[in-house]
Amino acid sequence: MRTLRHRWRLALALASIAPALMGATYKWVDARGQVHFTDIPPPAGTAYEVIAAPHSPPAPTPAAGVSMPAQAVEALPQTVPDVVADTRDDGRCVDALFQLQVLQGDWKVYQAGPGDERRYLDDRDRPAEIERLTQARDASCSDDPDTLASQRRRAGELFQAMSPDCLEAREKLQNLQRPTARSAPSDIEKQQAWIEAHCPDVHRDGVWLADWRYVQRTR
């Protein structure tokens, strides 16, 4: 359990100190055959593959002195700024950033289904999901630095809310509230305050979540 909390806290720390999610993802295989996805290149001498979202080249502009047919001029988009603005989706951005953090961990990931059903992601399908979410991030996240910083912060808070620390904190509160526990009211209030400050009650449908109870063995 302590090792799991350490891994999760390390992932949180890396997400908060580096804008790794806005760069490339490196795929490489270690000596034991374990596939890794990281935001920094692997050790020297290790073959790797760079996974990055493709970027569309800018539309060519007519050369000076060259006139365009009237039909072509009419076909040009006249409301490009509005179209770009409409593709920015704050909620979709935060979810994409959150899921990219989840997919970069060494735990199994799943999507919740009806009841307690879980659909796990096969490791061989993980690169395709990273590429899809990278494209969703690039299309949805803001170009404004302050807004983007807020979106990253909220993705980190969502990651923290679903961490082992928060799950254990909720379990501890349940134990304190048992009639047979005879807990002091001050202890219950203190635990509730900590959860409210660090572990908001969040729910997401259709996103990848970390099964922190199952960590892939790499050693």
Secondary structure by P-SEA (a helix, b strand, c coil): caaaaaaaaaaaaaaaccccccbbbbbbcccccbbbbccccccccbbbbbbbbbbbcccccccccccccaaaaaaccccaaaaaaaaccaaaaaaaaaaaaaaaccbbbbbbccccbbbbbcccaaaaaaaaaaaaaaacccccaaaaaaaaaaaaaaaaaacaaaaaaaaaaaaaacccccccaaaaaaaaaaaaacccccccccbbbbccccccccc
